[in-house]
Amino acid sequence: MIKILIHKTDEGIVAFSCKGHAGYADEGYDIVCSAVSILTMNASNSVEKLTETPFTVKESDGNLKFRLDGSPTKETELLLQSMLLGLKGIEEEYPKYLKVTVTDSSFTF
């Protein structure tokens, strides 16, 4: 199962982490894993290319951690909310393979 934690403050989404493997199908054929990877990586790439919001990202062994280095702008918040919308849609269709949790707890990198 893929587990995603979305960290929010009063200002909006400030970080997310993604870990685990869906296990829906064999590697290379796992549509859940592919969809989650596309949404999370596209969010990170979009923040980098389309905004001036500084952030830190760490990727290892299929796990991804993303954290804004400040407050979200309107543009950044829209991009991250779009990612969340897509992830929640996947979770609804494949609840055995993806769990998305939104929390206001602190985020450690």
Secondary structure, 3 states (H helix, E strand, C coil): CEEEEEEEECCEEEEEEEECCCCCCCCCCCHHHHHHHHHHHHHHHHHHHHCCCCEEEEEECCEEEEEECCCCCHHHHHHHHHHHHHHHHHHHHCCCCEEEEEECCCCCC
